[in-house]
Structure formats: structure tokens, C-alpha cells
Amino acid sequence: MLVIIHGNIKTMESQDYEDGYLQIEDGKITAVGDMQAYSPEGPAESDKVQILDVKGSLVMPGIIEAHCHMGITEEKKGMEGDDCNETVDPITPYLRAIDAINPMDAAFNDAIRAGITSAMIGPGSANVVGGQFAFLKTHGRSVDRMIVKAPAAMKVAFGENPKVNYAGQNTSPATRMAIAAMLREELTKAVDYQKKKIKDPDISPDFRYECWLPVLKGEIPLKAHAHRTDDILTAVRIAQEFGLRMTLDHCSEGHLILDELKEAGFPAIVGPDMASRNKIEVKNMAFKTAGILSSQGILTAVTTDHPVSMIQFLPICAGLAVKEGMAPEEGLRAITINAARICGVDDRVGSLAVGKDADVAIFDGNPMEVFTSTLCTIIEGKIVYYDEECGFL
């Protein structure tokens, strides 16, 4: 058992505790509350309990990256470590992120040292359909043991990326019309396959279309790369035509179509705003977008899109969104509970509540401020990073 005491606990639930405690057992949170309600274990149990007196430090849920390519686009390895895009076929729904993520990528350690305990990881945006994302913990050596949810989303992309990749190969898609048409065609075939399988459950599985069933059943969303207003609205149009769940990833011009997005009701994962405007479609990219969307009731998370910007700067990205108008509490929610809800894993992570995974980050201040240091990172009850100078242990 691990017990954190005297913490300034931000639960991301309905109640926080300025002087609180958090109890962890078997990788799960078993109690959270005010120190006045804390009852220490008796002497007979003392050898089984590890006490972490954090002396007023900020205790919050582990930070969540809602969209990145960590371990698929590895640092320092060039082409040999780049497995982000299968750039020979624009329709590859059957690709699985779990088969390309390398937990030995240095970015995982950077994430842990920044208090980031889980991430949504998957293929890039060169293809109209890129493949299946997975939601993983950031600590471990085996992807299979790090998985929280896989598949967790199906990647689709609109706009410049698939256009640029395939126009150079003298094949479709070379236009936005072709991107939309190819996605509709693929979804139509997937729906036909689903109908056949419902009619005859014993038919042999078709590897190309079996991967679409969780999307069509509403178990996982489309994860739509879309920056420009027209691309965002095309994504909305197609998702509504087929009755699908969807997350709007990047959503750089979402603040220009607020009424339409509010009506559509899809959540947004905004960013990477800490990056250059190196494409035409991101000319209106700005940190203000996340705050504008969240202020209108749109469920919003913030992303680094690692390695477009580095994953360890995720809390700083949230802070810059706050600087540009996002409510401070929403800034923290954008990298914790909001991200968890958008990724469909809020039953396990994103807040400090009894029964949830004991993923905890401890800081000497607000992590959205640049001078704040991570003191301790805990994943499923295990201390995976600890600043020796903090003196908790």
C-alpha cells in the first residue's frame, strides 16, 4: 500500500483537498479525502505501508497526451525508426499502432519525467485512412502490458497531408474531393461487410474490413486529422452521414466555425500550437483556439502531436492556452480528464477517484508554468520517477 499525505490534491472530480491524502493499493486508488479524515494504519500494518509526505506539493492525476506518434516516429533514428506512415496505399485501416510502437524511444522517459502517464498513439496523416490508434501507459518495456485500450480509434486524414503525399505519386488522392470520396467508398464497403456478417455470423472474417466493426458499432471513434475549416466540416459531414463517433484532431480553425462545431457536438484535440506554421492549412493556428472552443462547451483537449512538438512540453502548451484565454482549471482538465473522456478511457484514468488506476503526478507548483518541476510520477501505484532532492522518501 502507498499513501500520499499532506498533498494539495486536485482530483479533477467535484471536490479538491488543500491538505489531503490519497491511498493506493494493488495499483488502484482506494481512498481520497481530507487529512482530517485520514486514519493511519496500525503498527501491525506499518511494514506494509509506504508513506509519502509531500508537504503541500500539488498532487493531480497523471497527465494525458490525447494525440501523438511517440515510439512510432522515434527520436534520433531517422528512417530506421520512422514507422508513422505507410505511404504506398492511401487506405490502410488494418494497420495497428501496437505493431510499431517502440517503448524504448527516449520520448517515453521524457513523458514520465514530465508527469505524463498515458498517451494515445497511432499512425500519421499521410493516408486517407491511416490505421488504428492505441491508448497506452508511458511506463514499460512491452507494449502488450502497457495497453489500456487497443484499438482506441481509427485514424483518418483530410487536407494537405494525403494530397501532398499521393499527388507526387501520380495517383489519387490529389484533391480534397478525392479524399472525401475515397473515405466514403471505404466506409460504404465496411457497412456492407457489417451487414453480411450480421446476416451470417459464420462467414470468414475479412481482414481488411473486420477492423472497421468497432467504428461502425460506436465502440471507438474516427480520429480525424483536420486543420482548415472546410476540412473540419467535411469530416463532420462524413461522420454524420455514417452515424459515427469522431474526434477532431488539430482543429486549428475550429474557432472560426463555433456555431457549426457546437451543433455537431464532436470533441476537439487542439494543437500542436507550439510548432511552426509550415503548411498553408495551419496559417490560423494559435493557442487561443483551445480556450475559445472550451468556453463554448466543446469538450477540448490539448496536444503536442509529438514529435511535431516535444511531448514533455504538453503541460506548457496547456499553460500557453491559458495565457491566451482558456480558463486555468480548463487548462488542467485539457490534459487530464477531458483528454481521458475524448479518448474513451475516463473509467480508468484522468482523475483521482476511488477505483481508478493510481496514475498520479506530483509537482512543486502548477505544471502549466515553466519553472515547475515534477517531483514524482506514479503509474498504477508504482513510483516510476522520483526527484531525489524533494525528500519525500
N, C-alpha and C positions, 0 to 999 in steps of 0.2 A: 504494500500500500504506500502511496505517495500523497502527502498532504501539503498543500501550499497555504501558508498562513500570512496574515497581515499584508494582503495584497489589495491594491486599488483595482478591483475587479470590474471590468466592462464585459458583460455577458453577451451582448447583442440580443438579449431577450428583454423582457419587460422591466427587469429590476437589476441595478448595479449595486456594488457594495464598496464604499470608500475604504473600509477596513474589513476585508472579508477573507474567507478561506475556501479552498477548493480541494475536494477529496477524490482521489483516483485509485481504482482497484481493477486489476485484470484488464488494463487498457481503456477502461471506461470511466466516465465521471459518475461518481456515486453520491456526491453531495456538493452543494454550493450555497453559501449564505454569509451572514454577518458573523464577525468574530465572537460577538456576544453569545451566539448560539452554538459555537464550536465546543465540542466536548472531547478532550484528548483521550486517546486510548489508555487503558490501564497499564500498569507495569508489566504484566504478563505478555502484553502485546507489543511492548516498546521495541523489541528487536526486529519486529516485522514491519515497522512503520518508519518511513523516511520523511523527515520534516524539512520543508524548505521555507524558511522565514525570509520573505522577500522585502521586508522592511519598507512597505509603502510603494513598491515598484508597480508599474502598470501590468496587470495580468489580463490577457484577452485571448479570444480564440486564435488559433493558428491562422495566418494569412493565406488566402487562396488566390491563385492565378487562374483566371477563367478561360484563358486562350493563349497557348504558346506552343513552341516547337522544340522545347528543351529535350535533349537527348536524341532527337531526330536530326536536327541541324546541330551537330556537335561543335564545340569551340575548338579551335587550333588544329582541326583535322582536314580542312579543305574538302575536296571532292570525296575523299575516302570516308569521311564522317558525315556526309550530307545525304540523308535519305528522305528529304522532306517532300519532294515532288517526283512522281513517275511521269516524266514529260514526253511520253510516246503515245499516250492514249488519253483523250480528254474525259473519258467516262470510266472511272475506276472505283466503284463503290465497295468492292470486295477487299480492298487493301485495309489492313488493320495496323493501327499505330503500335500496338503492343509488340509487333514483329520487328520494329525498327528502333524502339526507344532503348538507348544505352544509359543505364543508371550511373555508369562510371563517368559520364560527361561532367566536367567541372561545375557546370551550372547548377547541378543538384546540391552540391555543397554550398555554393553561393546562396541558393534559395534558403537552405536551412539556417545559415548564419544571419539571414535577414528576417527570420521568423516565419518564413513561408513553408507551410506544412503539407500542402497538396496543390495539385495543378491539373488542369485539363490540357492534354497534349495530343497533337494529331498532325495530319498531313497539311501541307501548304495549299496555296491557292492558284497553282498553275493550271489545274484541271477544272472543268465544269463540275465534275464530281470527284472529290479527292480521296475519299475513304473514311474510315471510322476512327473517331477520337476515343481516347480513354481517359478516365479520371484516376489519378494515381497519388499516393503519398510520395513525399520527396525523399524519404529515407529508405534505403535498402539496396541490395545487390541484385535481387531477382525481381523483374517486372511482375511476374505472376503473383508474388507475395505483396507487391505494392498496390495492386489494383483495388480500387473502391468500386468502380463501375466500368465495364467494358463489354460491348460498345456503349459509349455515353452520348454520342452524337454522330451525325453524318455530315461531312464537310461538303459544301457546295460553294462555288465562287462566281461572282459577277464582275463585269467591268474589265479593266485593263489587263489584269494578270493572265487570264486564259486567252484573251485576244492577242497579246504580245507573244505569248509562247507558241501558239499554233499558227498565227499569221506567217511567222518566219518559216514554218514547215510546209507552207502552201497547202494547208488543209483547214477544215473547219475546227473551231470557230474563229472567224476573222472579224465578226461583228457581234454587237450585243444581241441582235435578233437571233443569231445562230446559237449563242449561249443559252438563251431562254428556250429556244426550240428544242435543243438537244436535251436539256433538263426535262422538259415536258415529255418528250418521247421516252426517255428513260423511266420516268415516273409512271407513264401510261403502261409500259411493259411490266413494270413492277406490280401495278394494280392488277393487271391481267393474270400475272403469276399468283398473286394472293387469292384471287377468285378461284383459280384452278385448284389451288391447294385446299381451300375451304370446301370445294365440291368433292375433292378426292384427297383426303389427308395422307393416303399411302403413296402418292406419286413420288418419284425420285426427286430429291432436292436439287434445285438448280443453283449452283454456287454463285452465279452472277446476280441472282435476284433474291436469294434467301436473306442476304444482308439487309434488304430493304424492309423486311417484315416488321422489325421493331419500330421503324419510322412510320410505316403505314398504320400500325396499331397505336401510335401515340406514346410509345414507351420511351423513345428518345427523340430529340428534335433534329431538324436540319440546322446546321451551323453555317450560316450564310455570310461569306466574305462580301461586304458591300460598303463602299465609301460614299459614292455620289448619290444624290437624291434619286435620280432615275433608276440606278441600280438597286437602291434600297426598296423602292416602290415596286420594281419588277419582282424582287424576292418576295415581298408581301403578296403581290398578285398571285404568284405561282403557289405559295404556301396555302393561300385561301382557296384557290381552285381545287387543290387536292385535300384540303382539310387537315393540314399538317401543323404540328408544333414547330417553332423556329426561334432561334436566337439571331439577332442582328449584330454581327461581329464587325467591329471598327465603327460603323455608323457615323462617319466623320461629318456628314452634312445632315445628321438627324435633327439638329436644332433648327434647320430651315424648313422642316415639314412636320412640325409638332402636332398639328391637328390630325394629320393622317396617321402618325405613329400612335397617338393616344387612342384613336378609333380602332386601329389594328390590334393593339394590345400585346405586341411581341416585346420581350425584354431586349435590352441593348448591352453589349460589352464594348466599351468605348476605348479607343486608343489604336496604335501606340502614339500618343501625342508627344512623347519625348524622342522624336525622330525627325529627320529632315523631310521636307515636302518634295520628295524626289520623283513624284509622279503627278500628272495633271489632276487625277481624281482625288488627291489629298490636299489640294490648294487651300481648302477651307478648314483643314484640320486644326483644332485648337482645344486647349484644356477646358474651355468654358462649356463645351458640348455636354459633358457628363452632368454638370450641375444643372444645366437648362433642362435636360431630359428628366432627371430625378425630381426636379421641382414641379414637374407636371404629372407626377405619379407614375412615370415609366420606370419599371424595375431596371436598375442600372448597375453595372459593374465596371471596373477599370482594368485595363490590360497593358502589359508591356509588349505583347506579341514577341517575346524573346525568341530569337536573338536580335530582332529589329531594334529594340532597346533592351538593356540587360535586366534580367529577372529580379535581381537584388534591388532594383530601383522602383519596384512596384509600389511600396508604401509612399515613396516620394512622389510618384505620379499621382496618387490619390491626394497627397498634400497640395500639389500644384493645381489639381482640380478644385480643391477647397479655396486656394488662393484666388482662383478665377470665378468664385461664386457658389460652389457647392457647399451645402451645409456641413460643418465639421463632423457631425455624427454620421451623416450620409457618406462622407469620405471613408470612414472606417467600415461602414456597412458595405460599401462598394468593393471592399477587398476581403470581406468575411461572409456574413450571412446572405447578402444579395448575390454574391458570386456563387455560393452554395445552392441557393434556390434556382438560379439560372441554369446551373449545371445539373440539377436534379439530384443533389446529394445532401440536402439540408436535413435529412433524417439522421445523418451521421456526423456532419461537420458544419462549421460556420458560426456556431455559438457555443457558449458554455452552459450546458443543461444536463441534468441527470439522464443517463442512458446514452449520451452521445460519446463518440470517440474522444479520448483525452488528448486532443491536439491543442497545445497551449503555447503562446508566445509571451515572454516576459521582457519588458523594456524599461529603461531608466527614464523614459519620457514618452511623448507621443511619437509613434513610429513614422508619422507623416512629416516630421520635422527632421532636417538633415543632420543635426547634431545628436540625435537619439541613437543609443546603442542597444543592440539585442543582448540581453543578459542570459537568457536561457530559452531553448526551443525543446518542446516535448511533443513527441508523436506517439500516439497510442500508449501513453503512460510512461514512455521511455525517454530519458533525457538524452537527446541526440546532439545538442550543442550547449556548452556552458562556458561563460566568461569567468575564468578563474579569479579575476580581480573583484568580482561582485561579492564574494564571501558568503554566499547562501549556504554552501555545503561545509 
